[in-house]
Amino acid sequence: MSIQPGCIPCIVKQAHNFAKMVGISDSEIHKQILYDTMNKLLEHKNIKTAPHFSIILQSIIGKYINVTKAYHEIKQKNLKIAMK
């Protein structure tokens, strides 16, 4: 089994949303992340499911920022909101 055609636009949208979520504001870097995502989708077109692609997506974004740090900052922000 491989990802379904309907998964492809969702994965690209996930890349777009993830880049925004972690604060990538440079439009050229943002576009490059989307291009890298599309290229990796072609390269890994036999990947089992869309969630399996999440690891690849994190590595793509990780080329541009520290993903672990980004998640930590998001978690801290969400904890402050929850504590209120």
Biopython code that builds the backbone (N, CA, C, O; Angstrom):
import numpy as np
from Bio.PDB.StructureBuilder import StructureBuilder

atoms = [
    (1, "MET", "N", (0.836, -1.179, 0.000)),
    (1, "MET", "CA", (0.000, 0.000, 0.000)),
    (1, "MET", "C", (0.881, 1.243, 0.000)),
    (1, "MET", "O", (1.904, 1.293, 0.682)),
    (2, "SER", "N", (0.478, 2.226, -0.759)),
    (2, "SER", "CA", (1.194, 3.496, -0.741)),
    (2, "SER", "C", (0.179, 4.616, -0.513)),
    (2, "SER", "O", (-1.031, 4.392, -0.524)),
    (3, "ILE", "N", (0.701, 5.821, -0.306)),
    (3, "ILE", "CA", (-0.217, 6.926, -0.029)),
    (3, "ILE", "C", (-1.177, 7.120, -1.198)),
    (3, "ILE", "O", (-0.843, 6.842, -2.350)),
    (4, "GLN", "N", (-2.344, 7.589, -0.885)),
    (4, "GLN", "CA", (-3.385, 7.798, -1.873)),
    (4, "GLN", "C", (-3.218, 9.168, -2.526)),
    (4, "GLN", "O", (-2.609, 10.055, -1.929)),
    (5, "PRO", "N", (-3.742, 9.363, -3.739)),
    (5, "PRO", "CA", (-3.595, 10.650, -4.432)),
    (5, "PRO", "C", (-4.077, 11.840, -3.599)),
    (5, "PRO", "O", (-3.479, 12.915, -3.643)),
    (6, "GLY", "N", (-5.150, 11.647, -2.847)),
    (6, "GLY", "CA", (-5.672, 12.736, -2.028)),
    (6, "GLY", "C", (-4.756, 13.145, -0.890)),
    (6, "GLY", "O", (-4.902, 14.234, -0.334)),
    (7, "CYS", "N", (-3.812, 12.281, -0.540)),
    (7, "CYS", "CA", (-2.868, 12.593, 0.535)),
    (7, "CYS", "C", (-1.829, 13.632, 0.097)),
    (7, "CYS", "O", (-1.330, 14.402, 0.917)),
    (8, "ILE", "N", (-1.517, 13.645, -1.170)),
    (8, "ILE", "CA", (-0.421, 14.480, -1.663)),
    (8, "ILE", "C", (-0.659, 15.964, -1.403)),
    (8, "ILE", "O", (0.214, 16.612, -0.827)),
    (9, "PRO", "N", (-1.807, 16.539, -1.804)),
    (9, "PRO", "CA", (-1.994, 17.964, -1.507)),
    (9, "PRO", "C", (-2.036, 18.247, -0.006)),
    (9, "PRO", "O", (-1.622, 19.318, 0.437)),
    (10, "CYS", "N", (-2.536, 17.288, 0.775)),
    (10, "CYS", "CA", (-2.568, 17.483, 2.224)),
    (10, "CYS", "C", (-1.157, 17.518, 2.815)),
    (10, "CYS", "O", (-0.889, 18.292, 3.734)),
    (11, "ILE", "N", (-0.268, 16.693, 2.296)),
    (11, "ILE", "CA", (1.114, 16.679, 2.782)),
    (11, "ILE", "C", (1.791, 18.003, 2.457)),
    (11, "ILE", "O", (2.517, 18.552, 3.286)),
    (12, "VAL", "N", (1.556, 18.516, 1.255)),
    (12, "VAL", "CA", (2.147, 19.814, 0.885)),
    (12, "VAL", "C", (1.567, 20.911, 1.782)),
    (12, "VAL", "O", (2.296, 21.796, 2.229)),
    (13, "LYS", "N", (0.268, 20.853, 2.043)),
    (13, "LYS", "CA", (-0.358, 21.835, 2.938)),
    (13, "LYS", "C", (0.215, 21.699, 4.342)),
    (13, "LYS", "O", (0.425, 22.701, 5.024)),
    (14, "GLN", "N", (0.469, 20.474, 4.779)),
    (14, "GLN", "CA", (1.069, 20.255, 6.094)),
    (14, "GLN", "C", (2.448, 20.907, 6.154)),
    (14, "GLN", "O", (2.802, 21.515, 7.164)),
    (15, "ALA", "N", (3.221, 20.786, 5.089)),
    (15, "ALA", "CA", (4.538, 21.421, 5.037)),
    (15, "ALA", "C", (4.397, 22.935, 5.149)),
    (15, "ALA", "O", (5.150, 23.587, 5.872)),
    (16, "HIS", "N", (3.433, 23.481, 4.433)),
    (16, "HIS", "CA", (3.175, 24.926, 4.473)),
    (16, "HIS", "C", (2.793, 25.363, 5.889)),
    (16, "HIS", "O", (3.345, 26.329, 6.417)),
    (17, "ASN", "N", (1.849, 24.648, 6.496)),
    (17, "ASN", "CA", (1.386, 25.004, 7.839)),
    (17, "ASN", "C", (2.479, 24.826, 8.886)),
    (17, "ASN", "O", (2.604, 25.633, 9.806)),
    (18, "PHE", "N", (3.265, 23.768, 8.741)),
    (18, "PHE", "CA", (4.348, 23.508, 9.689)),
    (18, "PHE", "C", (5.392, 24.613, 9.620)),
    (18, "PHE", "O", (5.889, 25.070, 10.649)),
    (19, "ALA", "N", (5.721, 25.041, 8.408)),
    (19, "ALA", "CA", (6.695, 26.124, 8.237)),
    (19, "ALA", "C", (6.183, 27.405, 8.905)),
    (19, "ALA", "O", (6.941, 28.109, 9.571)),
    (20, "LYS", "N", (4.901, 27.698, 8.723)),
    (20, "LYS", "CA", (4.322, 28.880, 9.375)),
    (20, "LYS", "C", (4.319, 28.720, 10.890)),
    (20, "LYS", "O", (4.638, 29.660, 11.619)),
    (21, "MET", "N", (3.960, 27.531, 11.361)),
    (21, "MET", "CA", (3.850, 27.272, 12.795)),
    (21, "MET", "C", (5.179, 27.480, 13.511)),
    (21, "MET", "O", (5.210, 27.985, 14.633)),
    (22, "VAL", "N", (6.276, 27.092, 12.866)),
    (22, "VAL", "CA", (7.581, 27.219, 13.516)),
    (22, "VAL", "C", (8.230, 28.570, 13.245)),
    (22, "VAL", "O", (9.378, 28.803, 13.623)),
    (23, "GLY", "N", (7.486, 29.461, 12.588)),
    (23, "GLY", "CA", (7.938, 30.846, 12.452)),
    (23, "GLY", "C", (8.822, 31.155, 11.261)),
    (23, "GLY", "O", (9.560, 32.140, 11.286)),
    (24, "ILE", "N", (8.768, 30.349, 10.231)),
    (24, "ILE", "CA", (9.559, 30.655, 9.041)),
    (24, "ILE", "C", (8.820, 31.743, 8.263)),
    (24, "ILE", "O", (7.764, 31.498, 7.681)),
    (25, "SER", "N", (9.388, 32.941, 8.263)),
    (25, "SER", "CA", (8.725, 34.072, 7.618)),
    (25, "SER", "C", (9.364, 34.457, 6.282)),
    (25, "SER", "O", (8.765, 35.192, 5.496)),
    (26, "ASP", "N", (10.562, 33.969, 6.027)),
    (26, "ASP", "CA", (11.239, 34.255, 4.755)),
    (26, "ASP", "C", (10.534, 33.469, 3.650)),
    (26, "ASP", "O", (10.544, 32.238, 3.653)),
    (27, "SER", "N", (9.925, 34.184, 2.707)),
    (27, "SER", "CA", (9.118, 33.511, 1.682)),
    (27, "SER", "C", (9.958, 32.605, 0.781)),
    (27, "SER", "O", (9.452, 31.597, 0.289)),
    (28, "GLU", "N", (11.212, 32.938, 0.558)),
    (28, "GLU", "CA", (12.061, 32.085, -0.283)),
    (28, "GLU", "C", (12.355, 30.759, 0.416)),
    (28, "GLU", "O", (12.338, 29.706, -0.222)),
    (29, "ILE", "N", (12.622, 30.803, 1.705)),
    (29, "ILE", "CA", (12.854, 29.569, 2.458)),
    (29, "ILE", "C", (11.566, 28.761, 2.518)),
    (29, "ILE", "O", (11.578, 27.539, 2.369)),
    (30, "HIS", "N", (10.459, 29.455, 2.737)),
    (30, "HIS", "CA", (9.154, 28.787, 2.795)),
    (30, "HIS", "C", (8.869, 28.057, 1.475)),
    (30, "HIS", "O", (8.428, 26.908, 1.481)),
    (31, "LYS", "N", (9.120, 28.725, 0.355)),
    (31, "LYS", "CA", (8.918, 28.088, -0.952)),
    (31, "LYS", "C", (9.858, 26.908, -1.126)),
    (31, "LYS", "O", (9.459, 25.872, -1.658)),
    (32, "GLN", "N", (11.100, 27.051, -0.685)),
    (32, "GLN", "CA", (12.061, 25.958, -0.831)),
    (32, "GLN", "C", (11.618, 24.733, -0.041)),
    (32, "GLN", "O", (11.803, 23.601, -0.487)),
    (33, "ILE", "N", (11.034, 24.960, 1.129)),
    (33, "ILE", "CA", (10.508, 23.846, 1.926)),
    (33, "ILE", "C", (9.408, 23.128, 1.145)),
    (33, "ILE", "O", (9.358, 21.898, 1.135)),
    (34, "LEU", "N", (8.531, 23.885, 0.496)),
    (34, "LEU", "CA", (7.457, 23.279, -0.301)),
    (34, "LEU", "C", (8.020, 22.524, -1.495)),
    (34, "LEU", "O", (7.565, 21.422, -1.801)),
    (35, "TYR", "N", (9.013, 23.109, -2.178)),
    (35, "TYR", "CA", (9.643, 22.422, -3.315)),
    (35, "TYR", "C", (10.340, 21.140, -2.849)),
    (35, "TYR", "O", (10.227, 20.097, -3.492)),
    (36, "ASP", "N", (11.065, 21.227, -1.720)),
    (36, "ASP", "CA", (11.744, 20.043, -1.173)),
    (36, "ASP", "C", (10.724, 18.960, -0.828)),
    (36, "ASP", "O", (10.958, 17.774, -1.063)),
    (37, "THR", "N", (9.592, 19.384, -0.268)),
    (37, "THR", "CA", (8.544, 18.432, 0.089)),
    (37, "THR", "C", (8.020, 17.726, -1.151)),
    (37, "THR", "O", (7.863, 16.505, -1.154)),
    (38, "MET", "N", (7.749, 18.486, -2.202)),
    (38, "MET", "CA", (7.238, 17.878, -3.439)),
    (38, "MET", "C", (8.265, 16.938, -4.056)),
    (38, "MET", "O", (7.909, 15.871, -4.555)),
    (39, "ASN", "N", (9.537, 17.326, -4.025)),
    (39, "ASN", "CA", (10.581, 16.445, -4.559)),
    (39, "ASN", "C", (10.690, 15.155, -3.753)),
    (39, "ASN", "O", (10.847, 14.073, -4.320)),
    (40, "LYS", "N", (10.606, 15.274, -2.421)),
    (40, "LYS", "CA", (10.676, 14.079, -1.575)),
    (40, "LYS", "C", (9.447, 13.185, -1.779)),
    (40, "LYS", "O", (9.549, 11.961, -1.696)),
    (41, "LEU", "N", (8.297, 13.792, -2.043)),
    (41, "LEU", "CA", (7.107, 12.995, -2.346)),
    (41, "LEU", "C", (7.326, 12.163, -3.602)),
    (41, "LEU", "O", (6.931, 10.999, -3.659)),
    (42, "LEU", "N", (7.956, 12.762, -4.606)),
    (42, "LEU", "CA", (8.273, 12.008, -5.829)),
    (42, "LEU", "C", (9.284, 10.902, -5.540)),
    (42, "LEU", "O", (9.161, 9.781, -6.033)),
    (43, "GLU", "N", (10.270, 11.239, -4.744)),
    (43, "GLU", "CA", (11.333, 10.286, -4.416)),
    (43, "GLU", "C", (10.804, 9.109, -3.581)),
    (43, "GLU", "O", (11.271, 7.979, -3.722)),
    (44, "HIS", "N", (9.838, 9.386, -2.723)),
    (44, "HIS", "CA", (9.301, 8.370, -1.811)),
    (44, "HIS", "C", (7.845, 8.047, -2.144)),
    (44, "HIS", "O", (7.020, 7.892, -1.244)),
    (45, "LYS", "N", (7.534, 7.949, -3.421)),
    (45, "LYS", "CA", (6.145, 7.758, -3.818)),
    (45, "LYS", "C", (5.557, 6.421, -3.375)),
    (45, "LYS", "O", (4.343, 6.231, -3.443)),
    (46, "ASN", "N", (6.387, 5.504, -2.929)),
    (46, "ASN", "CA", (5.881, 4.215, -2.446)),
    (46, "ASN", "C", (5.851, 4.133, -0.921)),
    (46, "ASN", "O", (5.727, 3.045, -0.358)),
    (47, "ILE", "N", (5.963, 5.266, -0.264)),
    (47, "ILE", "CA", (5.899, 5.267, 1.199)),
    (47, "ILE", "C", (4.523, 4.754, 1.623)),
    (47, "ILE", "O", (3.528, 5.016, 0.947)),
    (48, "LYS", "N", (4.465, 4.031, 2.727)),
    (48, "LYS", "CA", (3.226, 3.337, 3.106)),
    (48, "LYS", "C", (2.057, 4.274, 3.389)),
    (48, "LYS", "O", (0.975, 4.093, 2.829)),
    (49, "THR", "N", (2.256, 5.265, 4.242)),
    (49, "THR", "CA", (1.155, 6.159, 4.601)),
    (49, "THR", "C", (1.661, 7.586, 4.745)),
    (49, "THR", "O", (2.861, 7.829, 4.872)),
    (50, "ALA", "N", (0.730, 8.512, 4.725)),
    (50, "ALA", "CA", (1.089, 9.925, 4.908)),
    (50, "ALA", "C", (1.793, 10.167, 6.246)),
    (50, "ALA", "O", (2.767, 10.919, 6.278)),
    (51, "PRO", "N", (1.341, 9.559, 7.359)),
    (51, "PRO", "CA", (2.072, 9.772, 8.620)),
    (51, "PRO", "C", (3.538, 9.335, 8.562)),
    (51, "PRO", "O", (4.384, 9.914, 9.244)),
    (52, "HIS", "N", (3.840, 8.322, 7.757)),
    (52, "HIS", "CA", (5.239, 7.916, 7.599)),
    (52, "HIS", "C", (6.066, 9.045, 6.986)),
    (52, "HIS", "O", (7.272, 9.138, 7.212)),
    (53, "PHE", "N", (5.409, 9.888, 6.218)),
    (53, "PHE", "CA", (6.125, 10.986, 5.569)),
    (53, "PHE", "C", (6.456, 12.106, 6.557)),
    (53, "PHE", "O", (7.301, 12.951, 6.260)),
    (54, "SER", "N", (5.818, 12.129, 7.706)),
    (54, "SER", "CA", (6.055, 13.193, 8.692)),
    (54, "SER", "C", (7.520, 13.275, 9.111)),
    (54, "SER", "O", (8.051, 14.366, 9.315)),
    (55, "ILE", "N", (8.159, 12.136, 9.237)),
    (55, "ILE", "CA", (9.579, 12.122, 9.617)),
    (55, "ILE", "C", (10.406, 12.812, 8.539)),
    (55, "ILE", "O", (11.321, 13.579, 8.841)),
    (56, "ILE", "N", (10.082, 12.538, 7.294)),
    (56, "ILE", "CA", (10.785, 13.177, 6.170)),
    (56, "ILE", "C", (10.524, 14.672, 6.193)),
    (56, "ILE", "O", (11.439, 15.469, 5.988)),
    (57, "LEU", "N", (9.279, 15.054, 6.441)),
    (57, "LEU", "CA", (8.926, 16.474, 6.485)),
    (57, "LEU", "C", (9.700, 17.194, 7.583)),
    (57, "LEU", "O", (10.191, 18.303, 7.372)),
    (58, "GLN", "N", (9.812, 16.576, 8.742)),
    (58, "GLN", "CA", (10.584, 17.191, 9.822)),
    (58, "GLN", "C", (12.047, 17.358, 9.437)),
    (58, "GLN", "O", (12.677, 18.351, 9.801)),
    (59, "SER", "N", (12.588, 16.395, 8.704)),
    (59, "SER", "CA", (13.993, 16.516, 8.288)),
    (59, "SER", "C", (14.157, 17.630, 7.252)),
    (59, "SER", "O", (15.182, 18.311, 7.228)),
    (60, "ILE", "N", (13.151, 17.815, 6.399)),
    (60, "ILE", "CA", (13.209, 18.904, 5.417)),
    (60, "ILE", "C", (13.258, 20.244, 6.144)),
    (60, "ILE", "O", (14.125, 21.073, 5.868)),
    (61, "ILE", "N", (12.345, 20.448, 7.053)),
    (61, "ILE", "CA", (12.300, 21.713, 7.785)),
    (61, "ILE", "C", (13.523, 21.844, 8.684)),
    (61, "ILE", "O", (14.013, 22.949, 8.918)),
    (62, "GLY", "N", (14.009, 20.721, 9.181)),
    (62, "GLY", "CA", (15.199, 20.725, 10.018)),
    (62, "GLY", "C", (16.445, 21.242, 9.318)),
    (62, "GLY", "O", (17.408, 21.632, 9.979)),
    (63, "LYS", "N", (16.440, 21.249, 7.989)),
    (63, "LYS", "CA", (17.569, 21.829, 7.251)),
    (63, "LYS", "C", (17.621, 23.341, 7.445)),
    (63, "LYS", "O", (18.675, 23.955, 7.277)),
    (64, "TYR", "N", (16.504, 23.933, 7.791)),
    (64, "TYR", "CA", (16.412, 25.385, 7.871)),
    (64, "TYR", "C", (16.335, 25.918, 9.296)),
    (64, "TYR", "O", (16.748, 27.047, 9.559)),
    (65, "ILE", "N", (15.808, 25.109, 10.219)),
    (65, "ILE", "CA", (15.716, 25.523, 11.620)),
    (65, "ILE", "C", (15.927, 24.313, 12.510)),
    (65, "ILE", "O", (15.919, 23.175, 12.039)),
    (66, "ASN", "N", (16.114, 24.564, 13.799)),
    (66, "ASN", "CA", (16.207, 23.496, 14.785)),
    (66, "ASN", "C", (14.779, 23.098, 15.156)),
    (66, "ASN", "O", (14.126, 23.789, 15.937)),
    (67, "VAL", "N", (14.295, 21.990, 14.602)),
    (67, "VAL", "CA", (12.913, 21.554, 14.798)),
    (67, "VAL", "C", (12.638, 21.248, 16.268)),
    (67, "VAL", "O", (11.566, 21.574, 16.777)),
    (68, "THR", "N", (13.597, 20.624, 16.955)),
    (68, "THR", "CA", (13.411, 20.296, 18.370)),
    (68, "THR", "C", (13.189, 21.562, 19.172)),
    (68, "THR", "O", (12.314, 21.611, 20.037)),
    (69, "LYS", "N", (13.975, 22.582, 18.888)),
    (69, "LYS", "CA", (13.830, 23.856, 19.590)),
    (69, "LYS", "C", (12.473, 24.487, 19.259)),
    (69, "LYS", "O", (11.822, 25.052, 20.139)),
    (70, "ALA", "N", (12.054, 24.395, 18.020)),
    (70, "ALA", "CA", (10.768, 24.964, 17.609)),
    (70, "ALA", "C", (9.627, 24.295, 18.364)),
    (70, "ALA", "O", (8.721, 24.975, 18.846)),
    (71, "TYR", "N", (9.662, 22.975, 18.472)),
    (71, "TYR", "CA", (8.628, 22.264, 19.224)),
    (71, "TYR", "C", (8.652, 22.670, 20.694)),
    (71, "TYR", "O", (7.602, 22.832, 21.315)),
    (72, "HIS", "N", (9.847, 22.834, 21.245)),
    (72, "HIS", "CA", (9.973, 23.229, 22.648)),
    (72, "HIS", "C", (9.336, 24.599, 22.871)),
    (72, "HIS", "O", (8.604, 24.802, 23.840)),
    (73, "GLU", "N", (9.620, 25.532, 21.967)),
    (73, "GLU", "CA", (9.060, 26.876, 22.106)),
    (73, "GLU", "C", (7.535, 26.850, 21.984)),
    (73, "GLU", "O", (6.848, 27.552, 22.727)),
    (74, "ILE", "N", (7.008, 26.068, 21.077)),
    (74, "ILE", "CA", (5.559, 25.941, 20.917)),
    (74, "ILE", "C", (4.950, 25.329, 22.181)),
    (74, "ILE", "O", (3.905, 25.776, 22.654)),
    (75, "LYS", "N", (5.608, 24.308, 22.717)),
    (75, "LYS", "CA", (5.110, 23.660, 23.930)),
    (75, "LYS", "C", (5.086, 24.651, 25.090)),
    (75, "LYS", "O", (4.113, 24.704, 25.842)),
    (76, "GLN", "N", (6.152, 25.436, 25.236)),
    (76, "GLN", "CA", (6.201, 26.408, 26.324)),
    (76, "GLN", "C", (5.096, 27.450, 26.186)),
    (76, "GLN", "O", (4.470, 27.833, 27.174)),
    (77, "LYS", "N", (4.862, 27.903, 24.974)),
    (77, "LYS", "CA", (3.798, 28.873, 24.715)),
    (77, "LYS", "C", (2.445, 28.279, 25.086)),
    (77, "LYS", "O", (1.637, 28.931, 25.748)),
    (78, "ASN", "N", (2.198, 27.046, 24.660)),
    (78, "ASN", "CA", (0.929, 26.380, 24.962)),
    (78, "ASN", "C", (0.759, 26.123, 26.461)),
    (78, "ASN", "O", (-0.354, 26.212, 26.979)),
    (79, "LEU", "N", (1.847, 25.806, 27.156)),
    (79, "LEU", "CA", (1.771, 25.610, 28.601)),
    (79, "LEU", "C", (1.379, 26.904, 29.311)),
    (79, "LEU", "O", (0.576, 26.883, 30.244)),
    (80, "LYS", "N", (1.945, 28.028, 28.871)),
    (80, "LYS", "CA", (1.601, 29.325, 29.477)),
    (80, "LYS", "C", (0.119, 29.629, 29.264)),
    (80, "LYS", "O", (-0.552, 30.119, 30.173)),
    (81, "ILE", "N", (-0.384, 29.344, 28.086)),
    (81, "ILE", "CA", (-1.806, 29.565, 27.800)),
    (81, "ILE", "C", (-2.663, 28.673, 28.691)),
    (81, "ILE", "O", (-3.663, 29.123, 29.250)),
    (82, "ALA", "N", (-2.271, 27.414, 28.821)),
    (82, "ALA", "CA", (-3.036, 26.473, 29.633)),
    (82, "ALA", "C", (-3.029, 26.862, 31.116)),
    (82, "ALA", "O", (-4.023, 26.666, 31.815)),
    (83, "MET", "N", (-1.935, 27.398, 31.580)),
    (83, "MET", "CA", (-1.829, 27.772, 32.988)),
    (83, "MET", "C", (-2.742, 28.955, 33.337)),
    (83, "MET", "O", (-3.158, 29.104, 34.486)),
    (84, "LYS", "N", (-3.048, 29.784, 32.349)),
    (84, "LYS", "CA", (-3.947, 30.930, 32.582)),
    (84, "LYS", "C", (-5.320, 30.408, 32.809)),
    (84, "LYS", "O", (-6.249, 31.186, 33.027)),
]
sb = StructureBuilder()
sb.init_structure("model")
sb.init_model(0)
sb.init_chain("A")
sb.init_seg("    ")
for serial, (resi, resn, name, xyz) in enumerate(atoms, 1):
    if name == "N":
        sb.init_residue(resn, " ", resi, " ")
    sb.init_atom(name, np.array(xyz, "f"), 0.0, 1.0, " ", f" {name:<3s}", serial, name[0])
structure = sb.get_structure()
